[in-house]
Every structure is written in structure tokens, then in C-alpha cells.
Amino acid sequence: MTTTRIKTESDNSDSSSNPERRFVDMRFAIIGGSVAALVMFAGVVTVGSVTPFVGLKLLQSVLPTIRFLASSGLAAGATVMALMLTLIGLTFTSDWQFRDIHYIRIKQISLLATWTMLLSIVVLLFLGLPVEEADQLQFYYDVVYYAVLAAASILGGLLVAVALMLHRTISGLVAIGHPSGNSELIEDAD
């Protein structure tokens, strides 16, 4: 049995109307994604300094993995965007009255998924360039190597941030059906 939740004037003082609260989830996800990206790039730094010749060999060895990561990031971003559209559709047809924080989370997840897709496309386009054949780049393969791995680290961080945002949203949605009925996403009954 579902009941309709009606917003009252006293609900305007809830935590979802607080601008500080609106960005708590995004900060949490960005911090988690940044830590993941830094850890991933720290692994690159442990290799030590790379000469241009060694940079080319290392670049050739990591390209298949990074190509797979970028393809996965593109697919994951597109899937998350489709799921957010589905969630919005279910939200609009639901009997529950959702708070602003629910819609803000959906927008934030969509923003992170969009950035993930864009970076994935840029990385895939760059990996399609024949940099091994460019004579002018032969002295800069170390720079190209670090740039590609930095982009891969950022992409990994974005994927972690999207996963953290999804977890927060799913936790709030699961709490709606929980016997205690204590979810921050829906308006309280009178």
C-alpha cells in the first residue's frame, strides 16, 4: 500500500533545501574519486623517471589496458545516463513526494557520468592517433606517456566518483522501502 506524501511549509526547512547539504554528496564523491586518481597516478610515479625511448615502450605496453578502460568508461557513462533517465521517469510516476536532494543527486550523477563519457571519448580519440609514427614526437614520448596515464588516472577517479554517488542514491532509495521508512529523499507524512 502506497501513500501520497504532501509537502508542508515546515518541510521547507529540511536538509535538502540547505545549499551546504546539496553539495555534501558531490564533495564526498569528488574526494573519493580524487584519492583514487592520486593512488593510480602514484603507481605511475613509482616507475621513476622515463626517457623518451623507454616512454615509447611503456606507452605501447599500457595502450591496450587504457583503451579498454576508456571503452569501459564510455559504456559505463552511457549506461548510468540511461539509468538516470529511468529513475527520473519512475520518480515522476511515483506516489511519493521526493525532496530536492533526490533531484540534485540525479543531476550530479548525470554530470559526473557526462564528464566520464567526454574524457573517455577524448582518450579513445587520442589513442587512435599514430603517435609512434610521428617523427616530431620521438623526443616527447615520455611526456605523452605521463599525459596518457594522467588521463587514465582521472578517468578511473571519475568512475569511482560515479560509483560513490550511485551508492549514496541507492542507499536513500532503499531506505524508502525499509520498515523504519527513514529516508532523506522523501517528504515526511503529516
C-alpha positions as CSV (number, residue, x, y, z in Angstrom):
1,M,0.0,0.0,0.0
2,T,1.5,3.3,-1.0
3,T,0.5,6.7,0.3
4,T,0.9,10.1,-1.2
5,R,3.3,12.4,0.6
6,I,2.3,16.1,0.7
7,K,4.9,18.8,1.2
8,T,4.2,21.1,4.1
9,E,5.6,24.6,4.9
10,S,7.6,23.1,7.8
11,D,9.3,20.8,5.3
12,N,11.0,23.8,3.7
13,S,13.5,23.9,6.5
14,D,14.7,20.4,5.7
15,S,18.3,19.5,5.0
16,S,17.7,19.3,1.3
17,S,16.9,23.0,0.9
18,N,20.2,23.8,2.6
19,P,22.8,24.8,-0.1
20,E,25.5,23.3,2.1
21,R,23.7,19.9,2.1
22,R,23.2,19.9,-1.6
23,F,26.9,19.5,-2.3
24,V,27.9,17.1,0.5
25,D,27.3,14.1,-1.7
26,M,29.2,15.6,-4.6
27,R,32.1,16.6,-2.3
28,F,32.2,13.1,-0.9
29,A,32.3,11.6,-4.4
30,I,34.9,14.1,-5.7
31,I,37.2,13.5,-2.7
32,G,36.8,9.7,-3.2
33,G,37.5,10.0,-6.9
34,S,40.5,12.3,-6.3
35,V,42.0,9.9,-3.8
36,A,41.5,7.1,-6.3
37,A,43.1,9.1,-9.1
38,L,46.1,10.1,-6.9
39,V,46.6,6.5,-5.9
40,M,46.5,5.4,-9.5
41,F,48.9,8.1,-10.6
42,A,51.2,7.3,-7.6
43,G,51.7,3.9,-9.2
44,V,52.9,5.6,-12.3
45,V,55.3,7.8,-10.4
46,T,56.8,4.7,-8.7
47,V,58.2,3.6,-12.1
48,G,60.5,6.6,-11.8
49,S,61.7,8.9,-14.5
50,V,61.3,7.7,-18.0
51,T,63.4,8.6,-21.0
52,P,61.7,9.2,-24.4
53,F,62.7,5.8,-25.7
54,V,61.5,3.9,-22.7
55,G,58.4,6.1,-22.7
56,L,57.5,4.7,-26.1
57,K,58.0,1.1,-25.0
58,L,55.9,1.7,-21.8
59,L,53.3,3.5,-23.8
60,Q,53.0,0.6,-26.2
61,S,52.6,-1.8,-23.2
62,V,49.8,0.2,-21.5
63,L,47.8,1.3,-24.6
64,P,45.6,-1.9,-24.7
65,T,44.7,-1.5,-21.0
66,I,44.0,2.2,-21.3
67,R,41.9,1.6,-24.4
68,F,39.9,-0.9,-22.5
69,L,39.5,1.4,-19.6
70,A,38.3,4.3,-21.8
71,S,35.9,2.0,-23.7
72,S,34.5,0.8,-20.3
73,G,34.2,4.3,-19.1
74,L,32.3,5.3,-22.2
75,A,29.9,2.3,-21.8
76,A,29.5,2.9,-18.1
77,G,28.7,6.6,-18.5
78,A,26.1,5.8,-21.2
79,T,24.6,3.1,-19.0
80,V,24.4,5.4,-16.0
81,M,22.8,8.2,-18.1
82,A,20.1,5.7,-19.3
83,L,19.5,4.6,-15.7
84,M,19.2,8.2,-14.5
85,L,16.5,8.8,-17.2
86,T,14.7,5.7,-16.0
87,L,15.0,6.8,-12.4
88,I,13.6,10.2,-13.3
89,G,10.7,8.5,-15.1
90,L,10.0,6.3,-12.0
91,T,10.2,9.3,-9.7
92,F,7.6,11.3,-11.7
93,T,5.2,8.4,-11.7
94,S,5.7,7.5,-8.0
95,D,3.2,8.4,-5.3
96,W,6.0,9.6,-3.1
97,Q,6.9,13.3,-2.9
98,F,10.6,13.5,-3.3
99,R,12.8,16.2,-1.8
100,D,15.1,18.4,-3.7
101,I,18.1,16.3,-2.7
102,H,16.9,13.4,-4.8
103,Y,16.8,15.5,-8.0
104,I,20.1,17.2,-7.1
105,R,21.7,13.8,-6.7
106,I,20.4,12.7,-10.1
107,K,21.8,15.8,-11.7
108,Q,25.2,15.4,-10.0
109,I,25.4,11.7,-11.1
110,S,24.5,12.7,-14.6
111,L,27.1,15.4,-14.6
112,L,29.8,13.0,-13.5
113,A,28.7,10.4,-16.0
114,T,28.8,13.0,-18.7
115,W,32.4,14.0,-17.8
116,T,33.3,10.4,-17.7
117,M,32.0,9.9,-21.2
118,L,33.7,13.0,-22.5
119,L,37.1,12.1,-21.1
120,S,36.7,8.5,-22.4
121,I,36.0,9.8,-25.9
122,V,39.0,12.2,-25.8
123,V,41.3,9.4,-24.6
124,L,40.0,7.0,-27.3
125,L,40.5,9.6,-30.0
126,F,44.0,10.3,-28.8
127,L,44.8,6.6,-28.7
128,G,43.7,6.4,-32.3
129,L,46.4,8.8,-33.3
130,P,49.6,7.1,-34.7
131,V,52.0,8.8,-32.2
132,E,54.6,6.0,-32.7
133,E,55.0,7.1,-36.3
134,A,55.3,10.8,-35.6
135,D,59.0,11.8,-36.1
136,Q,58.5,15.1,-34.2
137,L,57.3,13.4,-31.1
138,Q,60.2,11.0,-30.7
139,F,61.8,13.2,-28.1
140,Y,58.5,13.6,-26.2
141,Y,57.3,10.0,-25.7
142,D,57.9,10.3,-22.0
143,V,55.6,13.4,-21.9
144,V,53.0,11.5,-23.9
145,Y,53.3,8.5,-21.6
146,Y,52.7,10.6,-18.5
147,A,49.8,12.5,-20.1
148,V,48.0,9.3,-21.2
149,L,48.4,7.8,-17.7
150,A,47.3,11.0,-16.0
151,A,44.2,11.0,-18.2
152,A,43.6,7.3,-17.3
153,S,44.0,8.1,-13.6
154,I,41.5,10.9,-13.9
155,L,39.1,8.6,-15.8
156,G,39.5,6.0,-13.0
157,G,38.8,8.7,-10.4
158,L,35.7,9.8,-12.3
159,L,34.4,6.2,-12.4
160,V,35.0,5.9,-8.6
161,A,33.1,9.2,-8.0
162,V,30.2,8.0,-10.1
163,A,30.1,4.7,-8.1
164,L,30.1,6.6,-4.8
165,M,27.3,8.9,-5.9
166,L,25.3,5.9,-7.1
167,H,25.8,4.2,-3.8
168,R,24.5,7.2,-1.9
169,T,21.4,7.5,-4.1
170,I,20.7,3.8,-4.0
171,S,21.1,3.8,-0.2
172,G,18.5,6.6,0.0
173,L,16.1,4.8,-2.3
174,V,16.5,1.5,-0.4
175,A,15.7,3.3,2.9
176,I,12.3,4.3,1.4
177,G,11.2,0.6,1.4
178,H,12.9,-0.2,4.7
179,P,10.5,-1.0,7.6
180,S,11.6,2.1,9.5
181,G,10.8,4.2,6.5
182,N,13.5,6.6,7.3
183,S,14.7,8.1,4.0
184,E,16.1,11.6,3.5
185,L,14.8,11.5,-0.1
186,I,11.0,11.7,0.6
187,E,8.9,14.2,2.4
188,D,7.6,13.2,5.8
189,A,3.9,12.4,6.2
190,D,1.8,14.8,8.3
